[in-house]
Amino acid sequence: MKRIIKKSDSEIIKRNLIYKTNADNSELRKILLKEQKKFCAYTEEYIGYNDANDVEHFNPNLKDTKEDTYLNWFNIKHKPNNVKRSNWLKPILQPTSLDFEERIIYHEGMYLHKPNDIEAKNLIELLKLNEEIFVKDRIRYINRRKERISERKINPEEYFKEKIEKDIDEIKYLRAIQEEFGIDIWNMIPEIID
């Protein structure tokens, strides 16, 4: 998982949008999706046209309170929203923390934390980032990319530029790509234009 960057000039802030329980939040979801370049905040998988996706309240205890704001909202795929651990863990590392990628350490498909970093540990647990199936999927995905790059005898940046242009929906695990291939995949992905 990579750090989620929230924009100080977000349309959500400019337009003073709020989440409404049992109401139409499609505009809010659309803006979050655009800001996240159509990638799920938690799984880092591309959210395609037919993928169910939700406005996620990172801290569910804030839902329907005045503290439930833009900083607590993320766009995620529907299934991860349903399997997210239901009991809130405190203290917890925020997905927007400036030091996120120093505290949530990617290593060979897994997300690690320093022994005394309870906030990072709780985030990993809450989002189930190290469930066996997720770790295996990340490892397989990265290994397949390495094989393709080797077969084609091109550098990783060229490979992923081509994937972004032709098959962006096949890109996932942005943090793993960043760490395994040493490229800034996030900034290679273009901003979404309305």
VENFENHU-V839750 format. One record per run of one state. SS is the DSSP state (A for helix, B for strand, O for the rest). FROM is the first residue (numbers start at 1). TO is the last residue. If there is no record, write none. Layout:
<<SS & FROM & TO> <SS & FROM & TO>>
//
This chain:
<<O & 1 & 10> <A & 11 & 14> <O & 15 & 25> <A & 26 & 35> <O & 36 & 38> <B & 39 & 39> <O & 40 & 44> <B & 45 & 46> <O & 47 & 52> <B & 53 & 57> <O & 58 & 59> <A & 60 & 62> <O & 63 & 69> <A & 70 & 72> <B & 73 & 77> <A & 78 & 83> <O & 84 & 99> <A & 100 & 103> <O & 104 & 104> <B & 105 & 107> <O & 108 & 109> <B & 110 & 112> <O & 113 & 117> <A & 118 & 126> <O & 127 & 131> <A & 132 & 152> <O & 153 & 155> <A & 156 & 170> <O & 171 & 171> <B & 172 & 172> <O & 173 & 173> <A & 174 & 181> <O & 182 & 184> <A & 185 & 188> <O & 189 & 194>>
//
